[in-house]
Amino acid sequence: MPYPWIDAYCLSKKGVVKDYKEEWEATRYQVGGKMFAMQGGDKEGNPIFTLKLPPDFGRFLRQQYPDIVPGYYMNKEHWNSLFLQGAVPDDLVREMIDKAYETVLRSLPKRVQRDIEEG
């Protein structure tokens, strides 16, 4: 599968916790108890990676890449799904992960942000 580095890259970020949600059949990546990314599949079993992104950035990506679509089973304004069998460049996927992580980290209370960044 393309992007074999996704798991390690997400886990390399400060304060990230990974778990598996059985009901969703998906691996979730969280910071401060809030999810920023999820790896699972669509109803046909196609592997997808879903990330929380700033709305303008997500819309821009969806216009540029047919393999990036509104979040599968998620809020379409903030969440975007990437078909993992697609052809989105690795550098852009890393940028998407970085933005998703930062988006969620910056939404946390300042004290929690500080604890994570110093942790």
N, C-alpha and C positions, 0 to 999 in steps of 0.2 A: 504494500500500500504506500502511496506517496506520503510524504511528511512524517516519516517514522520518528522524527525528533520532537514532535508536538508535546508529548507527555513530559519529557525531560525539560523542555524549554519552559513549560508552564510551572513545573515544580522548582525551577531554578529561581523563581521570583520570591522575594521575601514574604514570609507569612502565608504562603499558599498551602492549602490543605486539599487533598484529593479524596473523594469517596465514590462509591458506586451506589446508585439509586436503583434498586431492583425493579420497582414499578415502571420506571422509565427505560430500563435496560441501557443506562447511560452512566458514563464517568463524569463527575462534576469537579470543577476546579473552583475553589472559593478563597477569598481573602477577607478576613474580619467577619467570617460567617456568611458572607454574601457571594453568590455565584457570579463569576465573570466569564466562564466558558464551560462548555459541555460537549463531550464526544459520545455519539450514539449512532442511531440510524433512522431513516425515514420509514414509512409504512411498507415500502418495497424492500427494505433491508439495505438500501444504499448507505454507506458510511457518511455521516455528516459531522461537522464541527461547528457549534453554534457559539457566538460571542456577543457580548453586550458592547455596543459601540455608540459613540455620539451620533445622533440621528443624521446630521448632514454628511458625515463620513460614510456611514452605512449606505445612504442613498447613492452617494457618488460611486461607491464600489459596485453596487448592484447595477448601475448604468454601464459600468466598464467591463464587468465580468459576468457572463451567463451562469457561471458556477457558484456565484454568490447570490443568494435569494433572501427574501424576508425570513426572519426566524421561524423555524419549523416548530409548530406548537408553542410559540412564544409571542410576546408583544412585538408586533411588526415594526413599531417605531424605533425601538431600542435594540432589538436582537436581529442578528443576521446569521444565516447558515451557509456554510461552505461545503460543497460536495467534494469529498476527499479524493474522488477519482478524477477530479477536474485538473485544470492546468493553470491554477493561480500560482504566480512565482513565490518561491520560498520566502524571499525578503518581504513580500507584501503580507504573507501569512504571519511572519514574525511581528511586523508592524501592527497587524490587527490584534494579535495577542497582547502586545505592549499597550495599545490604546484601551483594550478591554480591561486589562489589569488596572491601569491608571484611572480609568473612568470609575470603577468600583471602589478602588482605594480612596480616591478623592471624595467619594460620597460618604465615607465613614466619618464619625466624629474625630476632631483634631487629635484628641488624646489617643484614640485607637490607632490613627495613622502614625503618630509619633512612636507608639509602642512597637508597631510592625516595622517601621523604618530603622529603629534602633536595635530591634531584636535580633 
